[in-house]
Amino acid sequence: MERYLAVLFSDLERHSVEWTRIPREQMVGIVAEYRYMAETLAGQYGCFYREWAGDGHMFLFESVDAAAQFGLKLIEGWRIGDELLPALRNHPHMPLRLGCHFGECTQLGDGEAWIGRGNAVAKRVEGEAEPDSFFVTESVLDLLDLPLYEFEERGTTTLKGDVLTTRTLYRILTFDASVLESRPNEQLSSEDWFLKGVRLIGTVREWSDDEAECYREALRVRPDYPEAHNNYAVLLRAHGEHAPAANHYQEALRIRPDYPEAHYNYATLLHARGSTAGAADHYHEALHLRPDYVDAHHGFANLLVVKGDHAGAAEHYAEALRLRPEYPEAHGNYSLLLEQMGQLEQAVTHFREALRLAPGNSVTHYNYALLLENRGDVTGAEEQYRAALRLWPDYGEAHNNLGILLQLRGDLGGAEGHYLQALQARPDDPETHYNYALLLRARGNAEDAARHFKTAHDLAPEVDVFRSALEGPA
């Protein structure tokens, strides 16, 4: 099947002297972070096909404006990533080159790849691009909404394999959103509305009603817009509107059955609602369409843990981390699974990696403390509980568990302070009432101890130990 598409190639430059000094493992992590960021961003902009080539991508878009705005956002995101991503800190910048051409492409019979003159020309254009720049051909420029962009001519060149003797190349510099904002709403196309919404992602207006309105308007103008259905569903789910979100995911998949992002997003919604069978089906389909879909591997692994398939979950966690070694959430969740499987040394390794990548995650500190405590490392567990509480002072479970540790080592005053803070954060937690009652009884305060024992029993009458505590000292 031959189509005319916007073909965008990206390439990471990894040949400088500085880069040759970086250990291979670190380089793999850096490239994986680029790949993850680029593919996530491409999904938001409605890219319908991507192909990874070791240090860059080929992206296909039906819309030239979507391709152009994605390209500018990708360069910006990669620049910001140098400052934010753990893998990129303290390393020289790896320049990113982008080239785009609008031309004919043909999908191979098995549906696994696209080839054509459009692809060949776009790749040559990328090769002509300067570091951290986005070059396009005149075929792209002719289809762009030009008042929205700042661009400059970058000269005429001969591209190997091109049907034209020479082509003039242009550099896209910026996108001016204010021009679009100044236009009357009735003049905006469905694509204008959709891209307005996408541009709010990553800003203070993400998840706002402004973003929701953009997708609603895109769907009003074009009801069969699968990417708008998907993005709107993501936003609806974030606001707790699960039933409407499900309807929009279903509509996106009715229009575009081979939409891996919609399959993945719908799977996560079904998983959250307890429909594990339906979630598994959509995770399977997302991975069938995109076998290297990192988040789908991670999400499916989480689902398999719930279903008790630990071996299957381990395979998908391992694959997610192979594709993206510096994925803190995957490291943290894999740690919990390894702990359940009794592979404690490996669990410790992944906990430490999760905390190296995301030291501000209080839940990971807490979970690591539990593992250390189970291994008898009381000092290490206390350090992790305290780290969790520095990040989240109202973390009731961490206060309760730290209180237990302090009580066991005889620091009753310190333990009491943490039990009281735990009860302030979670006044209806029976376990904390019970633990505090034990401390009160040890200090000779039988009356208050009895009151907390009774509260623990009233909150959880099915727990035998709470009932037994009411009958007298063990």
Phi, psi and omega in degrees: 000121180262135178220157171264124187222160171274113182257123181239125176252141173238154180209132175265130180272118185232039187240010180284163180298320182299319184291333180291346180269354182275133178304145184303320182299320178292320179298318178301318179296320180295312180297321179296322178294320176299313183300316181296314181298315183296316183288325176296315180295319180299321178298323179295326183271003174088019174302133183254355176204137174221152180220127182268138185234026175098320176219011179188181186235162158244124177245140176244131178232142171286330184258127176292320179296320177298318179297317182295315182290326174297315181301315178296319180293325180294315179297317179296316181297322180291324177295314179294326180301330177303329183267334190256326187277130180305324183294336187261348183293143176065024176232153177297151181293137177260107185298150179241130180242136180233141174222142183221141177217144175256117183195186186281139178225149181233129177275130179294159187303325182278357178076007185270348184204159176237137178227172175144175181294326178301318179296313184298316181293317181301320179296321178293323178297317177301322179295335178274345185293150176277164179304136179055043178223164185233106180258146179221163175268172179296333179297328175286312183301322181298334185258351180285154171280084195304324179300344182274351188236148167255130182214167179216148177285137183241020173101172181254139182215163174258125181257126182302130178084001182279148178286337177270144180296316178221155174227145172269129179255151181229148175254123174279123186262307184211165172244130183257095182294335183296329178296317179293320180297331183280348181281144176300144183303325183291347178269354184274137177277171176300322179292322176303313180297316181299312182291330173299317179295316181298323181294342178279344179294131182088001177249178179293345180264004174296143182071005183276171175292337175298316178294317180299319181298323180299315180289324178297318180291322177300320181283334175294318180286323182222091184297338182260044182259095189297321181294324177291321175301315182296310182295323179293322179296320178302315181293317180299318180297320179299333178267008177081009180266075190289319182295311176299323178299316179300319180299319182287324175298317180298320180292319177301318182283335175293318182284321184227084184297336182263045185254094187297322180297320179293321176299315181295312182297320179294323178299317181294324177293313179298321178300313181297331180270003176088006179270079187291325180294312178297320179299317180299319180300317183283328172298316178302315183292320178300319181284333174294319181283326180224087183299339180257029182279101189301309184295328178291321175299315181295313180296319180294322177299316178301320179294317182294330175298314179299324180279356178085008179270079185293322180296315178297319179298317181300321179298317183285325174298315181298322179291319177301319181282336173293319181284328180220086186299334184254057182250095189299319181295322179293320176299314181297314181290323177296324178302315181298319179294314180299324177297316177299325182277000178081009180266072192290322180297317177294323179298316178300317180302315182286326174299314181297322179292319178300319182283332174296319183280327182222072184294347181268014181267104184295325181294321178294318176302316181296313180296323177294322177299319178300315180297314181298321179295318179295333178274358180089006179271080185293320180297314178297320179297317179299318178301319182288322176298317180293323176297318178299320183285332174295325181279326183222087185300338180260025181282094187301314181299321180292319176300314181299313183290323176294323176301318179299314180300315182293321179296319181295331179265007172094002179272077185291325179295314178296319179298317181299320179300320181284325176297318181294322177291325177296319180289330176293322180283324183223077185296343181255024179269111185294326183296319180291320175302317181295313181296320179294323177298320177300318179296315181298320179294321178296333180269002177088009180266075187295323185295309180292326177299315180298323180295318180285327174300316180296319178298317178301316180293318180297324181283330182218071184296342181282349182274117185299319184296329177290320179294319182295326182297331179291338185276350178136176182300143178291000000 
